Amino acid sequence: MNSNALTNVKAGITAILAALTAFWGWFGWLVLVWVGMMLLDWLVGSAAAAKQGKWSSEKLRAGAWHKGGEVVIVIVALVADWLIGLIVANFPGITLPFQYTVLLAPLVIVWYIIGELGSLAEHAVTFGAPVPEWLVSALEAGKKAVDSAGDKLTGSEEGDGQGDK
C-alpha cells in the first residue's frame, strides 16, 4: 500500500471516529468500552472454563444472565440520571452550579468496567499468564475510588457491601 492510500485510510478512520464522538460524546465511548469488556469477559471466561474442562451451557447461560443484570442496573442508573436532570431543570428553586446531564450512570459503568478488567485478569491466570500485583492493587484502588465517589454522592460513609462482585 502506498503512502497516499495509507494516509487516506487513516483520514477515513479518523473521520469516522470524529463523527461517532460528535454523535455520542465521551459517554458513548464509555458505554462502548463497557459493552466490549462485558463481551470479552464472557468469551474469555468461556475459553478459560473450556481449558479447565468446566465449560457447560448452563454456566454460559448463567454468565449471560449476569451480564443482563448489569445492563438492567445501567438502565436504572440512566433513568435515575434522566429523572434527576428533569427535576433540576423543571422544579422551581432547585438549581445546580453546573448543567446536569449524567452522573450516576458513568459511575456505575466505570465500576463495572473495573470489575470486568479484574475478571479478565483472573481468566488470564487460568491461561498461565502472570498478573502483576500492582495491577491487581490498581484495579482494587480504582473500584474503591468509584465506591467512595458514589458514597459521597449519596452522603454514605461506607458502602453496604452489596456492590462487591
C-alpha positions as CSV (number, residue, x, y, z in Angstrom):
1,M,0.0,0.0,0.0
2,N,1.5,3.3,-1.0
3,S,1.7,6.2,1.5
4,N,-1.2,8.2,-0.1
5,A,-3.5,5.2,0.2
6,L,-2.4,4.7,3.8
7,T,-3.0,8.4,4.5
8,N,-6.5,8.2,3.0
9,V,-7.3,5.1,5.2
10,K,-6.1,6.9,8.3
11,A,-8.0,10.0,7.4
12,G,-11.2,7.9,6.8
13,I,-10.8,6.1,10.2
14,T,-10.2,9.5,11.9
15,A,-13.3,11.0,10.2
16,I,-15.5,8.0,11.3
17,L,-14.2,8.2,14.9
18,A,-14.7,12.0,15.0
19,A,-18.3,11.6,13.7
20,L,-19.1,9.0,16.3
21,T,-17.6,11.2,19.0
22,A,-19.7,14.1,17.8
23,F,-22.8,11.9,17.8
24,W,-22.4,10.2,21.2
25,G,-19.6,12.1,23.0
26,W,-17.4,10.7,25.8
27,F,-20.3,8.9,27.4
28,G,-21.0,6.8,24.3
29,W,-17.3,5.7,24.2
30,L,-17.6,4.8,27.9
31,V,-20.7,2.6,27.1
32,L,-18.9,1.1,24.1
33,V,-15.9,0.1,26.2
34,W,-18.2,-1.4,28.9
35,V,-20.1,-3.5,26.3
36,G,-16.8,-4.6,24.8
37,M,-15.4,-5.6,28.1
38,M,-18.5,-7.5,29.0
39,L,-18.4,-9.4,25.8
40,L,-14.7,-10.1,26.1
41,D,-15.1,-11.3,29.7
42,W,-17.9,-13.6,28.6
43,L,-15.9,-15.1,25.7
44,V,-12.6,-15.3,27.6
45,G,-14.4,-16.7,30.7
46,S,-15.9,-19.4,28.4
47,A,-12.5,-20.2,27.0
48,A,-11.0,-20.4,30.5
49,A,-13.8,-22.8,31.6
50,A,-13.2,-24.9,28.5
51,K,-9.5,-25.0,29.2
52,Q,-10.2,-26.3,32.7
53,G,-12.8,-28.8,31.4
54,K,-15.5,-27.0,33.2
55,W,-17.4,-25.4,30.3
56,S,-21.1,-26.0,30.2
57,S,-24.1,-24.4,28.5
58,E,-25.6,-23.9,32.0
59,K,-22.5,-21.8,33.0
60,L,-22.7,-19.9,29.7
61,R,-26.4,-19.1,30.3
62,A,-25.6,-18.0,33.9
63,G,-22.9,-15.7,32.6
64,A,-25.4,-14.2,30.1
65,W,-27.9,-13.7,32.9
66,H,-25.2,-12.0,35.0
67,K,-24.4,-9.6,32.1
68,G,-28.1,-9.0,31.5
69,G,-28.4,-8.0,35.2
70,E,-25.5,-5.5,34.6
71,V,-27.4,-4.0,31.7
72,V,-30.5,-3.6,33.9
73,I,-28.6,-1.8,36.6
74,V,-27.0,0.6,34.0
75,I,-30.6,1.3,32.6
76,V,-31.7,2.0,36.2
77,A,-28.8,4.5,36.6
78,L,-29.6,6.1,33.2
79,V,-33.2,6.6,34.1
80,A,-32.2,7.9,37.5
81,D,-29.9,10.4,35.8
82,W,-32.7,11.4,33.4
83,L,-35.1,11.9,36.3
84,I,-32.6,14.0,38.3
85,G,-32.0,16.1,35.3
86,L,-35.7,16.5,34.7
87,I,-36.3,17.6,38.3
88,V,-33.3,20.0,38.3
89,A,-34.5,21.6,35.0
90,N,-38.2,21.9,35.9
91,F,-38.7,22.3,39.6
92,P,-38.5,25.9,40.8
93,G,-35.9,26.7,43.4
94,I,-33.7,23.7,42.5
95,T,-30.5,24.9,40.8
96,L,-27.1,23.5,40.5
97,P,-23.9,25.4,39.6
98,F,-23.5,23.3,36.5
99,Q,-25.6,21.7,33.8
100,Y,-26.7,18.2,34.9
101,T,-26.5,15.6,32.2
102,V,-25.3,12.3,33.7
103,L,-23.6,11.4,36.9
104,L,-24.9,8.0,38.3
105,A,-24.6,6.0,35.0
106,P,-20.9,6.9,34.4
107,L,-20.0,5.9,37.9
108,V,-21.9,2.6,37.6
109,I,-20.4,1.9,34.1
110,V,-16.8,2.7,35.3
111,W,-17.4,0.4,38.3
112,Y,-18.5,-2.4,36.0
113,I,-15.6,-1.8,33.6
114,I,-13.1,-2.1,36.5
115,G,-14.8,-5.3,37.6
116,E,-14.6,-6.8,34.1
117,L,-10.9,-5.9,33.9
118,G,-10.4,-7.8,37.2
119,S,-12.3,-10.7,35.9
120,L,-10.2,-10.7,32.7
121,A,-7.0,-10.7,34.8
122,E,-8.3,-13.7,36.7
123,H,-9.0,-15.5,33.4
124,A,-5.5,-14.7,32.2
125,V,-4.1,-16.5,35.3
126,T,-6.1,-19.6,34.1
127,F,-4.2,-19.5,30.9
128,G,-0.9,-19.3,32.7
129,A,-0.2,-15.6,32.4
130,P,1.3,-13.9,35.4
131,V,-0.6,-10.9,36.7
132,P,1.5,-8.1,38.3
133,E,0.3,-7.5,41.9
134,W,0.4,-3.7,41.3
135,L,-2.2,-4.2,38.5
136,V,-4.5,-6.0,40.9
137,S,-3.9,-3.3,43.5
138,A,-4.6,-0.5,40.9
139,L,-7.9,-2.2,39.9
140,E,-8.9,-2.5,43.6
141,A,-8.0,1.1,44.2
142,G,-10.0,2.2,41.2
143,K,-13.0,0.3,42.4
144,K,-12.7,1.7,45.9
145,A,-12.4,5.2,44.4
146,V,-15.6,4.8,42.4
147,D,-17.3,3.4,45.5
148,S,-16.1,6.4,47.5
149,A,-17.4,8.8,44.9
150,G,-20.8,7.1,45.0
151,D,-20.8,7.1,48.8
152,K,-20.0,10.8,48.9
153,L,-22.7,11.5,46.3
154,T,-25.3,9.8,48.5
155,G,-24.0,11.0,51.8
156,S,-23.0,7.5,52.9
157,E,-19.9,6.9,54.9
158,E,-19.2,3.4,53.6
159,G,-20.9,1.1,51.1
160,D,-23.3,-1.6,52.2
161,G,-21.2,-4.4,50.8
162,Q,-23.8,-5.2,48.1
163,G,-21.7,-3.8,45.4
164,D,-19.0,-6.4,45.6
165,K,-18.7,-8.6,42.5
